[in-house]
């Protein structure tokens, strides 16, 4: 499982985003059906107790205030558990319908939105981004600094493509850290704090790329650019398009760019841990910037990190992916399109060992498709999951994966910036889930 300990910086910019979001559907939640028993879908109830105990211990140890986990196989819920509290200050217990800030788990949903338009013939994978966002034509690449500390720039050899945009190989920065000068420019220009996606693109156009398109990988502003392209191609806001084409069809009643009116008491509080591993503090501010208020409409609907959701809602989205683009008779994408999203897009020359945001390693075992990380060879990667497993996570600790080989979906929801105060919970849950899958043929 990939780590997102350093993604909390992204929320500093997301915190002040805004633009009117679509109203969420008012229908009751529609969770996946329950399995008759864990054994009926190949799991050992006894071995699943290890998963339950480990998650409960993370709460007992004070690493997280509360948690929700949902495990499903063959479209049926095997285990759906809550732990701890949604708010320590209010002593509010964590409920199954708790709403979470999912931050970068927004990205795969934005990718699906764009792929809906791909299926309609609105764009092609190797089209230049500038065909749809002319502001991003003729960009420059930063190759270093001169004696005065000023950027040394060179022209792009070619405009980056849509394929590169969706696989983070286009060269854009993000502003999640200050290790690279381009990221510092993103932070200084407050790109993610823009008042609209149009303003975000205009600011991005003034900042050089980190590398020539297609030659490296770096987590980036790319998915917010994708959201802008969805708006340009459809004439709708990103939130309206997602609601019409994804959320309402999938009955994701609690997913959107703000918490529905009257539902603020269901929003879990978000925390940061003390540097010495001490008690949790509610994240009212982050590096001097107010934490985003998800009960009001954002100024910019961030396709890279702006959604709130529940474990049940996100499990429905993930199950649609596991089913090859369909859920409960509603088809969002064709199976081949889902397969395309799960195909590694990183060229061999762009393999990297790390980057400034996410602790990850790309190689012949682990790759990145279109807005999903993908496990190509799970045993070589050191994991127990199935080949082709898709995943991602969010800055406040949420995580999920979709295993098409074993038809397993897992969603984990916590609200803590800066890691989980110990061993990564996403990695732990993968091991604990698969050690309990004792009869995968069922």
URFEN-V394478 format. One record per backbone hydrogen bond with DSSP energy under -1.0 kcal/mol. CO is the residue of the C=O (numbers start at 1). NH is the residue of the N-H. Records with the same first field share a line. If there is no record, write none. Layout:
CO = NH ; NH
//
This chain:
4 = 7
7 = 10
8 = 11
9 = 12
10 = 14
11 = 15
13 = 16
14 = 17
18 = 299
33 = 77
38 = 41 ; 43
39 = 42
42 = 438 ; 439
44 = 48
47 = 50
48 = 52
49 = 53
50 = 54
51 = 55
52 = 56
53 = 57
54 = 58
55 = 59
56 = 60
57 = 61
58 = 63 ; 64
59 = 62
65 = 85
67 = 83
68 = 413
69 = 81
70 = 411
71 = 78 ; 79
72 = 409
73 = 76
76 = 73
77 = 35
79 = 71
81 = 69
83 = 67
84 = 94
86 = 269
87 = 92
92 = 86 ; 87
95 = 98
99 = 268
100 = 309
102 = 105
103 = 106
104 = 107
106 = 110
107 = 111
108 = 112
109 = 113
110 = 114
111 = 115
112 = 116
113 = 117
114 = 118
115 = 119
117 = 122
118 = 121
124 = 127
125 = 163
127 = 162
128 = 131
129 = 132 ; 133
133 = 136
134 = 137
139 = 156
140 = 209
141 = 154
144 = 152
146 = 149
150 = 146
152 = 143
154 = 141
160 = 129
161 = 165
162 = 166
164 = 169
166 = 371
168 = 218
169 = 214
171 = 210
173 = 221
180 = 184
181 = 185
182 = 186
183 = 187
184 = 188
185 = 189
186 = 191
190 = 193
191 = 194
196 = 200
197 = 201
198 = 202
199 = 203
200 = 204
201 = 205
203 = 206
204 = 207
209 = 142
212 = 215
221 = 224 ; 225
222 = 226
223 = 227
224 = 228
225 = 229
226 = 230
227 = 231
228 = 232
229 = 233
230 = 234
231 = 235
237 = 241
238 = 242
239 = 243
240 = 244
241 = 245
242 = 246 ; 247
243 = 248
246 = 250
247 = 252
248 = 251
251 = 253
252 = 255
256 = 308
260 = 263
263 = 266
264 = 267
266 = 99
270 = 283
271 = 417
272 = 281
274 = 277
279 = 274
281 = 272
282 = 284
284 = 291
286 = 289
289 = 286
293 = 296
294 = 259
298 = 18 ; 19
300 = 302
302 = 306
307 = 102
308 = 256
309 = 100
310 = 314
311 = 315
312 = 316
313 = 317
314 = 318
315 = 319
316 = 320
317 = 321
318 = 322
319 = 323
320 = 325
321 = 324
325 = 332 ; 333
327 = 330
330 = 327
334 = 338
335 = 339
336 = 340
337 = 341
338 = 342
340 = 343
341 = 370
347 = 350
348 = 351
352 = 362
358 = 360
365 = 376 ; 377
366 = 363
367 = 374
368 = 345
372 = 369
373 = 391
374 = 367
375 = 388
377 = 381
378 = 383
386 = 389
389 = 375
390 = 402
391 = 373
392 = 400
394 = 397
396 = 416
398 = 394
399 = 412
400 = 392
401 = 410
402 = 390
403 = 408
407 = 74
408 = 403
409 = 72
410 = 401
411 = 70
412 = 399
413 = 68
415 = 271
424 = 428
425 = 429
426 = 430
427 = 431
428 = 432
429 = 433
430 = 434
431 = 435
436 = 44 ; 438
439 = 442
//
